[in-house]
Amino acid sequence: MFDAADTKGAQTGLLAAAIAALGTAGFCPALTAWLRSVMPCTFTVVFGYQGDSRPLEIHDDFPQARRKVFVSDYVEGPYLLDPFFLGAVRPVPPGLYRLRDLAPDRFYQGEYFRTYYMRTEIAEEIGYFAHLPGDAHVVLSLMREEKVFSQPEFRRLSRISPIVTALMGQHWSGLAEIFATRAARKAELTGQGLDRLTPREREIVGYVLKGHSAEATGQALGIASGTVRIHRRNIYAKLGISSQRELFARFLASVS
């Protein structure tokens, strides 16, 4: 027979274990075990961010066959277009977010989603955002393969976000020093013709690949949507390409 008191007691015990593991290598497994007791998920991953430096992959529980797409490929360039990365460096207030709530208006038609994100084969990703000293940020993502998080499930996970983000902030309070120690490189776009684009054209490349419409891009940059379309045509002509897929491939090849 289902006993709600037993379930709550087990969750309290797992939370206590996560608190006890603060500052140790066992913290991430303990924290994600508690979160899974609150709401099941398929995978978890934790990334650290500071500016547009390459992210630090802190923890994950992906099977080896899936890790290449989620981690190895991600840190080589696609992260620059990721709504979670962009939310961290903006930054958004601490808390829990659905990826789709941070995404641009045409995200699901954008090349980041179509060429990279669809390869993850997950139904939904949500993430806890925590701010740290030294302008560093940590995002703990919960992912599901089969179905999205329902509104009641998301609300339940949101209610514990002050606890989750406080624990994240305490455990990773020295993340900025780790970035400094590892001399994390700032991503730069070089070669592939992108270095011949004007600064404004480079801006527009980013907006296009992230999934912003011409209207949303124009609003963000303070120019007319028609001007955005002219810039886009000029970009394609300069690069000798005819599709957003080709633009995405040039972008990834240019990240150094």
N, C-alpha and C positions, 0 to 999 in steps of 0.2 A: 504494500500500500504506500502511495506517495505521501511523504511527510515533509511539508514545507519547512518545519522547524529544523529538521535534519539537514536539508539543503542549505538553509541560511547559515547553519552552524558550520557546515563544510566550507562555505564561501568565506566566512569570517576567519576560519583557520588558514585558508590559502592567502587571504590578505595579510594576516599576521606573519605568515612565512615570507611574503614579499617584503614587508617592512623590516623583518629581521635580516633579510639578505641585502639590504642597502649597503652599497660600497663593496660588494663582493661579486665574483663571477657568476654567482647563482641568482642574481637579481632578475635578469631578463627572463629566464625560464620560470621563476617564481611569479613574476608579475603577469606574464602571459597565461600561466596556468590559472591564476585568479580570474583574469578577464574571460577565459574560456568557460569557467564555471558560472560566470554571470550570463554569458551569451556565447554559444558555439560559433567558431569560425574555422576556416580551412588552414590558412597560413597567417603568420605574423612576421613583420619586418620592422626594424628600427633604423632610421637614417639620421645622421647629424648633418646640419647645414650651417654654413657661415658665408654670407654674400654669395657670389657665384663661383666659389671654389668647388672643386669636385666633392661630392658628398662623401661622408664617412659611413660605410656600412657597419653598423654596430652589432646587430643581431638579426638572425632570421632562422626559420625552421622549414625552409623549402627543401624538398628532395633534390639531390644533386642534378637530376635531369632538368629541373625547372629553374635552378638558380641562375643559369646563364642569362635568361631573358630578364628575370626580376632584378638581378644585381649586376652581373658582369657587363651586360650590354647597356643597362641603364646608366651606369656611372661614366660610360664612354661618351656621352653626349645627349641622349634623349632627356635626361633629367632637366636640362635647361628649358624644356617645353612642358614639364610636368606641373599640373595645377597645384600639387602638394608642395613641390619645391618653391614655386612662385608664391604660394600662400605663406610659406615659412620666411622667405626673405622680404616679403612686403612690409611687415608681417601682419597676419591676422591675429586677433586676440586668442589667448590660450583657450583650449576646449576641443570638442569633438566635431569633425566636419565630414560630410560626404564629399567624395571627389567631385561629383556632378554639381554640387553647390558652389565650388570654387572655380569650375571650368568656364571658359568663354562661351559665347552664345552659339558658336558653330563648332564646338569641340568635337562632337561625334561625326562631323563631316571633315574635320581637319586631318592632316597627314600624320601628325603625332599619334592620334588615336588609331587611324586606319593601318598605318605601317608598323608602328611599334606596339601600342597598348593592346590591340586585339590579340597579339601573340601571347599575352599572359593568360588568356582563356579563363578569366575570372568574371563572376557575375557582378561583383561590387567590391569597392575598396573604401573604407572609412579610416580616418586617422585622428589620433590625439596629438595636438600641437602644444609644445611647452617652450617657453622662452628662457634663455640662460644668460649668465653674465658674459660680457664680451661680444654681444651681438651674435651669439650662437643659438641654434634652435634644434630641437629634436622632434621628430614625427614618428609615432608608433602606429603602424597601419595594421588593421584587421581586414582580412580578405576572405571572401566566400566564392567557391566555384559554382555552386548549384543555384543559389537564389540570393536576391538582395536582402538587406536588413529591412524588416518591416518598420513602420513608424513606431509601434510600441517597443520593439527591440532597440531601435535607435534612441528613443527617449530614455529607456532604462540604462543604456550605456552612457548617455549624456549626463544622467544624474550623478554618476560616479566620476565624471571628468575632473572635478576639483581634486579628488584624491589621487587620480592617475597622474595628472599633470604636476601635482606637488611632489609625488614620488619621483617622477622623471626629472624634475628640476633639481631635486636634492642629489639624486644618484649621478647625474651628468653635469653637475655644477662646474666642473673643470674642463668642459669640452673645448672651450676656446683655446686653452693651453695645449690641448692635443692637436688642434688644427695648426697652431704655431710650431709645435715640435715636428709635425710631419711636413711642414712647409707646403701645405696644400696649394696647388697651383690654381690661379685664376684662369678660367676657360677663355680662350681667345679663338676668333674665327680667322683662319689664315688659309690662303690658297683657294683652289676650286672656283676661282673667279669672284668669290664673295669679297675679297680684299679690294676689288675694283668698284664695289658699290659705294654710294655716298652714305654718310651716317644715317640719313633719313631712310634710305632704301634698306639698310640693314635693320633698322627698327621695324620696318614694314614686313620684312622677311620673318622676323620673330612673331609678329602678330598673326600673320597668315598661317604659319605652321602650328601655332598654339591653338588655332581654331576660332579666331576672331573674324567676324564678317567685316566687309568694307565699312559698313555703318559704325560698328563698334570700334574699329581701328581709327576711323576718322574722329570719333568722339574722344577717344583716349589721347590722340595727338593734336587735337584742335584744328583739324583740316577737314575739307569736304570729302564725302565718300567717293565722289567722282575723281578727286585728286589721288585718293588711295588707289583707285583702279588704274589710273595713268601710271603711277609709280610701279604698280605690279606688272603692267605690260612692259615698262622699261627694264625692270629687273629680269624678266624672262628673256627679253631681247639681248641684254648685256651678257647673260649667262648661256645663251643659245639653247634654251630649254622651252618646253611647251606644256609642262604639267607640274602640279604641286608635288607629285611623287618624285619627280626629278629634282625639284628644289630641296625636298627633304633629304634626299641622298647626298646632294652637294653640301648641305648644312652639316650632316653627320661627318662626312669626310673632311670637313674643314675645321672641326673642333680639335684644338690642340691644348 
